Amino acid sequence: MGFADWFKVMGLADWYQFLGHSRPFAPTFVDKDYPDLTGKVYLVTGGGTGIGYEVTKKLLGKNAKVWILGRNPAKLQKSVDTFKEEFPGAKLETIVADLADLATIKPAAVEFLKKETKLNGIIHNAGVMTPPSGSKTKQGYELQLGTNNVGPFLLQTFLDDLIIAIAKAEPPNTVRILWVSSSAHLMSCGNGGIQWEDLNYEKAAPGLTTQATAYGQSKAIDIYLSILWAKKHPNSGVVSVTCHPGNLKTELMRTTDVGRIGEIALAILSPLHPAYLGAFTELFAVLSPTLTTADDGAYIIPWGKVGRIRQDVKDGAEGENGEKLWTWLEKQIAPYL
Ligand SMILES: NC(=O)c1ccc[n+]([C@@H]2O[C@H](COP(=O)([O-])OP(=O)(O)OC[C@H]3O[C@@H](n4cnc5c(N)ncnc54)[C@H](OP(=O)(O)O)[C@@H]3O)[C@@H](O)[C@H]2O)c1
């Protein structure tokens, strides 16, 4: 896939929405609208950096207890110290796990479940974008597929029972799972966004467009997961949704070299906004009272409204491709349960 192919897979409505992300309307569901979250517990993956950091800060500001998951204990501790300066009495805990190494997830989840009895929301926010060609996880998956999809799927599996139990006990529709996707799902391949014949993009020519298409696939899969998790857990009471948080200045592009021309094109087509704005999108998905289980699979766009998923990706998730993906993911995680 390259630029020409992206033009083929995106319809006019997709372009309209994509270009609109550069200048979204002002957020309408913000801190003052959030309920007091005393006694509520949230898990934010990647909660020490970027959008996850801003989400954690807002949740702490409403008195929630927050668990932040990260792979680097020193970096996590630094974030905890910063949060505690602002919120000295914060109920803040850390979980160390590397989503790119499936073997680290069970010990972390077991430890979490030993210490915690509540869970009002899981925000699968951690992710990587366009790492150098050939980057792999410990188990050999293309890094974005492994980190953005297989790892979170395994983590979620360990947390299913707890979050479903809490959803039965809490006010209806308040318990949520957010699978953070991206407008980059628009750049995934046609016919559903998943390149089944080469899931790890090993046969494609190495380079930035291949990495971007693989990122698009991983973000299409996040959308699939929001739809499929709800389908596979009927009557759970948990609201499972997805989002494009916005085009934001974070560490996400740390390994992305688009060159000078690419920088100019991005500045025009996709200018970046401060990271805290992305927290409004994610927290609309997690806290807005307008969303219910009838909205499972809803795709929230900046800075908090329901947007449109590329049609073949939505159809794929709701059809045979979705079933195929769920079966594939279950097979991948089976040795790590
Ligand atoms: N920024 C945007 O414009 C944008 C747009 C659309 C979607 N998104 C999505 O938003 C989410 C958050 O991204 P961001 O922009 O906040 O980027 P970021 O600043 O790079 O934050 C990503 C977080 O994910 C963590 N992470 C990466 N690999 C991990 C692994 N193997 N195990 C555990 N944690 C890992 C990072 O931890 P380390 O610090 O240890 O690396 C970091 O905390 C991502 O899912 C991204 O795809 C972002």
The ligand as an SDF file (V2000), in Angstrom:
LIG
                    3D

 48 52  0  0  0  0  0  0  0  0999 V2000
   -0.7750   11.1760   19.2200 N   0  0  0  0  0  0  0  0  0  0  0  0
   -1.6470   11.0760   18.2420 C   0  0  0  0  0  0  0  0  0  0  0  0
   -1.7650   11.9700   17.3950 O   0  0  0  0  0  0  0  0  0  0  0  0
   -2.5370    9.8580   18.1440 C   0  0  0  0  0  0  0  0  0  0  0  0
   -3.4760    9.8300   17.1080 C   0  0  0  0  0  0  0  0  0  0  0  0
   -4.3030    8.7340   17.0090 C   0  0  0  0  0  0  0  0  0  0  0  0
   -4.1880    7.6930   17.8920 C   0  0  0  0  0  0  0  0  0  0  0  0
   -3.2530    7.7230   18.8830 N   0  0  0  0  0  0  0  0  0  0  0  0
   -3.1680    6.5730   19.7930 C   0  0  0  0  0  0  0  0  0  0  0  0
   -3.1700    7.0460   21.1190 O   0  0  0  0  0  0  0  0  0  0  0  0
   -2.4940    6.1200   21.9680 C   0  0  0  0  0  0  0  0  0  0  0  0
   -1.5330    6.8660   22.8820 C   0  0  0  0  0  0  0  0  0  0  0  0
   -0.5080    7.4150   22.0840 O   0  0  0  0  0  0  0  0  0  0  0  0
    0.2730    8.7470   22.4370 P   0  0  0  0  0  0  0  0  0  0  0  0
    0.0580    9.6580   21.3120 O   0  0  0  0  0  0  0  0  0  0  0  0
   -0.0080    9.1980   23.8080 O   0  0  0  0  0  0  0  0  0  0  0  0
    1.7750    8.2140   22.3080 O   0  0  0  0  0  0  0  0  0  0  0  0
    2.9750    8.1200   23.3530 P   0  0  0  0  0  0  0  0  0  0  0  0
    3.2020    9.4330   24.0070 O   0  0  0  0  0  0  0  0  0  0  0  0
    4.0910    7.5010   22.5970 O   0  0  0  0  0  0  0  0  0  0  0  0
    2.4140    7.1140   24.4340 O   0  0  0  0  0  0  0  0  0  0  0  0
    2.3060    5.7360   24.1490 C   0  0  0  0  0  0  0  0  0  0  0  0
    2.3450    4.9630   25.4330 C   0  0  0  0  0  0  0  0  0  0  0  0
    2.3250    3.5580   25.1070 O   0  0  0  0  0  0  0  0  0  0  0  0
    3.3370    2.9210   25.8690 C   0  0  0  0  0  0  0  0  0  0  0  0
    3.8520    1.7130   25.2460 N   0  0  0  0  0  0  0  0  0  0  0  0
    4.4130    1.5960   24.0240 C   0  0  0  0  0  0  0  0  0  0  0  0
    4.8350    0.3360   23.8440 N   0  0  0  0  0  0  0  0  0  0  0  0
    4.5250   -0.3460   24.9690 C   0  0  0  0  0  0  0  0  0  0  0  0
    4.7320   -1.6760   25.3910 C   0  0  0  0  0  0  0  0  0  0  0  0
    5.3620   -2.5660   24.6310 N   0  0  0  0  0  0  0  0  0  0  0  0
    4.2820   -2.0330   26.6160 N   0  0  0  0  0  0  0  0  0  0  0  0
    3.6730   -1.1490   27.4260 C   0  0  0  0  0  0  0  0  0  0  0  0
    3.4730    0.1320   27.0860 N   0  0  0  0  0  0  0  0  0  0  0  0
    3.9000    0.5270   25.8680 C   0  0  0  0  0  0  0  0  0  0  0  0
    4.4410    3.9650   25.9490 C   0  0  0  0  0  0  0  0  0  0  0  0
    5.3580    3.6120   26.9590 O   0  0  0  0  0  0  0  0  0  0  0  0
    6.9040    4.0880   26.8590 P   0  0  0  0  0  0  0  0  0  0  0  0
    6.8710    5.5070   27.2550 O   0  0  0  0  0  0  0  0  0  0  0  0
    7.6180    3.1780   27.7940 O   0  0  0  0  0  0  0  0  0  0  0  0
    7.3150    3.9070   25.4330 O   0  0  0  0  0  0  0  0  0  0  0  0
    3.6160    5.2020   26.2430 C   0  0  0  0  0  0  0  0  0  0  0  0
    3.3020    5.2730   27.6140 O   0  0  0  0  0  0  0  0  0  0  0  0
   -1.8400    5.1080   21.0400 C   0  0  0  0  0  0  0  0  0  0  0  0
   -2.6080    3.9210   21.0350 O   0  0  0  0  0  0  0  0  0  0  0  0
   -1.8960    5.7660   19.6740 C   0  0  0  0  0  0  0  0  0  0  0  0
   -1.9580    4.8310   18.6300 O   0  0  0  0  0  0  0  0  0  0  0  0
   -2.4320    8.7890   19.0310 C   0  0  0  0  0  0  0  0  0  0  0  0
  1  2  1  0
  2  3  2  0
  2  4  1  0
  4  5  1  0
  4 48  2  0
  5  6  2  0
  6  7  1  0
  7  8  2  0
  8  9  1  0
  8 48  1  0
  9 10  1  0
  9 46  1  0
 10 11  1  0
 11 12  1  0
 11 44  1  0
 12 13  1  0
 13 14  1  0
 14 15  2  0
 14 16  1  0
 14 17  1  0
 17 18  1  0
 18 19  2  0
 18 20  1  0
 18 21  1  0
 21 22  1  0
 22 23  1  0
 23 24  1  0
 23 42  1  0
 24 25  1  0
 25 26  1  0
 25 36  1  0
 26 27  1  0
 26 35  1  0
 27 28  2  0
 28 29  1  0
 29 30  1  0
 29 35  2  0
 30 31  1  0
 30 32  2  0
 32 33  1  0
 33 34  2  0
 34 35  1  0
 36 37  1  0
 36 42  1  0
 37 38  1  0
 38 39  2  0
 38 40  1  0
 38 41  1  0
 42 43  1  0
 44 45  1  0
 44 46  1  0
 46 47  1  0
M  CHG  2   8   1  16  -1
M  END
$$$$
